[in-house]
Amino acid sequence: MLLKSNIDELKKIIKKENLLTNEEERYCYAQDSANIRHKQELPDVVVFVETIEDVQRIVKYANTYSIPIISRGAGTNTVGSCTCPKGGIVLNFTKMNKILEFNPDDMTMRVQPGVVLNDIKKLAESEKLFYPPDPSNFKVSTIGGSIAQSSGGAKSFKYGTTKDYILSLTVVLADGTLMRLGSGTIKDAVGYHLNQLMIGSEGTLAIVVEAELKLIPLPEASAVITAYFDSIENAISGVNGIIKERIFPATIDFMDKNSINTVEKFYPCGLNIERECMLLVEVDGFEASMNTQLLRVQKALLENGAIDIVSVADKDKIEAVWTARRASYGAAAKLAPDIVTDDIIVPRSVLSKMVCGCRDICRKYNLKVCIVGHVGDGNVHPQIALNLDKDEEFKNLMQAKSEIYALAVSLGGTISAEHGVGVEKLSYLDKILDTASIDYMKRIKSLFDPNGILNPDKIFKI
Ligand SMILES: Cc1cc2nc3c(=O)[nH]c(=O)nc-3n(C[C@H](O)[C@H](O)[C@H](O)COP(=O)(O)OP(=O)(O)OC[C@H]3O[C@@H](n4cnc5c(N)ncnc54)[C@H](O)[C@@H]3O)c2cc1C
């Protein structure tokens, strides 16, 4: 708990209008997109930072008095990673939202952490360049949050995740020191890759104040195929069939019957509600290759039992299909007062066991689930709609979660592909990582942040 004297000191080092101290204002920063049942602690103060020097001054001050610092972008992570279990100072990065440099010849962009991914994508596209990482909510989530959560998205199958597009980072360390990690060149073999260590570290090691991004040429054309199936097993064998055809789609995404029906109920867009599930395959590349790619994908899907295949190449129609897929979380959220999404990943060869297993476990615990996923990667997102205020439903959720995680591990997978650990999965860490690696992670944390001020009690407790 910060004292009045601490707040008074902060007012001396930061513009007064950039501080939020009222309870009502702080309340908005106690939660993020994770649905957590228990009462959340409020931050003591929220600070809108405008410059690197602002960040340095605040962090230095916080370190002196061991005050927690919680960085925050758009607050859309789904694991409670910017909640404030020990109160403290929330650093809000929405005012550090400038694109500082765009160099189309080098295919790089230098950005502040609060820049929204969609702005990066749009500017890159204006020069026929491409920033591929695309968490489904890329129209609101920030680059700082995406770096900290190692975000992926639908295009990871072909293009990888955030970690593949970070050339260099400028970070503020826990004592306020500024450090540049990486070189900004396409290759770099000088020493340890400390910039990669920051990716996925959930704001627990340092605070990102600038990032230099790698861009790639924008594919000339793209097309989307939607294919419906009467069994989950057939849909998943369709995924493997596409790969056997030596086609490398940008995306292979999945929606089960419940998610199709729920999207159609709340955001009707013409999906076929009769079938068991749907694959959404996007291919891209040269215009001249589109037909061949589409024919081969269709062949693979038909050979694996696809029914009702539709392909679209028109930009607006492609966007409409994606809007349906991206609406799945919002639609599922309308089924009950609360929505909890998860994020397991398994090798693709056992994917249908994972998808069917999620469905069966949720059925066993009487939980409404809409299953979507980036199935090209083996990544499954069960979206569970429930009322967290009802003890029975909460208990069922917790049991279902641990059975889903146990299944993922037994199938050779892990409990987070792209959403991170935050506070949500912290108690499962020792089921996934061996003692030695957790010990080394804690040592790294202590080296970067000896007073434990940076996003405390996330990933693990020290
Ligand atoms: C509807 C919906 C769909 C989603 N779809 C996907 C998806 O397809 N793929 C995917 O990977 N994710 C997905 N997510 C999760 C979300 O997109 C990512 O976690 C995300 O990119 C977070 O960005 P943010 O700006 O909201 O970060 P926040 O939630 O504000 O913060 C996330 C983490 O980053 C830290 N952080 C923020 N800024 C900084 C900084 N400058 N320096 C250091 N640490 C910082 C925070 O402390 C926190 O630990 C989805 C979320 C929602 C709600």
The ligand as a Tripos MOL2 file, in Angstrom:
@<TRIPOS>MOLECULE
LIG
   53    58     1     0     0
SMALL
NO_CHARGES

@<TRIPOS>ATOM
      1 C1        -10.7290  -11.6770  -27.7130 C.3       1 LIG1
      2 C2         -9.2720  -12.0100  -27.5200 C.ar      1 LIG1
      3 C3         -8.6220  -12.7520  -28.4880 C.ar      1 LIG1
      4 C4         -7.2670  -13.0570  -28.3220 C.ar      1 LIG1
      5 N1         -6.6440  -13.7930  -29.3070 N.ar      1 LIG1
      6 C5         -5.3500  -14.1090  -29.1710 C.ar      1 LIG1
      7 C6         -4.6950  -14.8900  -30.1760 C.ar      1 LIG1
      8 O1         -5.2780  -15.3050  -31.1670 O.2       1 LIG1
      9 N2         -3.3740  -15.1460  -29.9900 N.ar      1 LIG1
     10 C7         -2.6840  -14.6870  -28.8950 C.ar      1 LIG1
     11 O2         -1.4850  -14.9460  -28.7970 O.2       1 LIG1
     12 N3         -3.2760  -13.9580  -27.9270 N.ar      1 LIG1
     13 C8         -4.5950  -13.6750  -28.0430 C.ar      1 LIG1
     14 N4         -5.2180  -12.9410  -27.0560 N.ar      1 LIG1
     15 C9         -4.4330  -12.4550  -25.9220 C.3       1 LIG1
     16 C10        -3.8940  -11.0310  -26.1660 C.3       1 LIG1
     17 O3         -4.0920  -10.6270  -27.4420 O.3       1 LIG1
     18 C11        -2.4170  -10.9500  -25.9140 C.3       1 LIG1
     19 O4         -2.1020  -11.4130  -24.6550 O.3       1 LIG1
     20 C12        -1.9550   -9.5200  -26.1390 C.3       1 LIG1
     21 O5         -1.4030   -9.3110  -27.3080 O.3       1 LIG1
     22 C13        -1.8450   -8.6170  -25.0200 C.3       1 LIG1
     23 O6         -1.6940   -7.2560  -25.4390 O.3       1 LIG1
     24 P1         -2.1630   -6.0910  -24.4810 P.3       1 LIG1
     25 O7         -1.7230   -4.8180  -25.0700 O.co2     1 LIG1
     26 O8         -3.6030   -6.2110  -24.1870 O.co2     1 LIG1
     27 O9         -1.3010   -6.4330  -23.1850 O.3       1 LIG1
     28 P2         -1.7430   -6.3920  -21.6650 P.3       1 LIG1
     29 O10        -2.8090   -7.3780  -21.4160 O.co2     1 LIG1
     30 O11        -1.9810   -5.0050  -21.2580 O.co2     1 LIG1
     31 O12        -0.4070   -6.9070  -20.9850 O.3       1 LIG1
     32 C14         0.0450   -8.2110  -21.1890 C.3       1 LIG1
     33 C15         1.3500   -8.4080  -20.4450 C.3       1 LIG1
     34 O13         2.3100   -7.5550  -20.9970 O.3       1 LIG1
     35 C16         2.9460   -6.7900  -19.9670 C.3       1 LIG1
     36 N5          3.3160   -5.5400  -20.6110 N.ar      1 LIG1
     37 C17         2.5300   -4.6410  -21.2400 C.ar      1 LIG1
     38 N6          3.2640   -3.6460  -21.7280 N.ar      1 LIG1
     39 C18         4.5480   -3.8930  -21.3830 C.ar      1 LIG1
     40 C19         5.7850   -3.2230  -21.5710 C.ar      1 LIG1
     41 N7          5.8500   -2.0780  -22.2310 N.pl3     1 LIG1
     42 N8          6.9110   -3.7820  -21.0640 N.ar      1 LIG1
     43 C20         6.8630   -4.9510  -20.3890 C.ar      1 LIG1
     44 N9          5.7290   -5.6270  -20.1700 N.ar      1 LIG1
     45 C21         4.5850   -5.1080  -20.6630 C.ar      1 LIG1
     46 C22         1.8920   -6.7000  -18.8850 C.3       1 LIG1
     47 O14         2.4670   -6.4500  -17.6200 O.3       1 LIG1
     48 C23         1.3000   -8.0950  -18.9590 C.3       1 LIG1
     49 O15         2.1390   -8.9790  -18.2890 O.3       1 LIG1
     50 C24        -6.5680  -12.6250  -27.1730 C.ar      1 LIG1
     51 C25        -7.2360  -11.8740  -26.1900 C.ar      1 LIG1
     52 C26        -8.5790  -11.5630  -26.3570 C.ar      1 LIG1
     53 C27        -9.2740  -10.7730  -25.2890 C.3       1 LIG1
@<TRIPOS>BOND
     1     1     2 1
     2     2     3 ar
     3     2    52 ar
     4     3     4 ar
     5     4     5 ar
     6     4    50 ar
     7     5     6 ar
     8     6     7 ar
     9     6    13 1
    10     7     8 2
    11     7     9 ar
    12     9    10 ar
    13    10    11 2
    14    10    12 ar
    15    12    13 ar
    16    13    14 ar
    17    14    15 1
    18    14    50 ar
    19    15    16 1
    20    16    17 1
    21    16    18 1
    22    18    19 1
    23    18    20 1
    24    20    21 1
    25    20    22 1
    26    22    23 1
    27    23    24 1
    28    24    25 2
    29    24    26 1
    30    24    27 1
    31    27    28 1
    32    28    29 2
    33    28    30 1
    34    28    31 1
    35    31    32 1
    36    32    33 1
    37    33    34 1
    38    33    48 1
    39    34    35 1
    40    35    36 1
    41    35    46 1
    42    36    37 ar
    43    36    45 ar
    44    37    38 ar
    45    38    39 ar
    46    39    40 ar
    47    39    45 ar
    48    40    41 1
    49    40    42 ar
    50    42    43 ar
    51    43    44 ar
    52    44    45 ar
    53    46    47 1
    54    46    48 1
    55    48    49 1
    56    50    51 ar
    57    51    52 ar
    58    52    53 1
@<TRIPOS>SUBSTRUCTURE
     1 LIG1         1 GROUP 0 **** ****
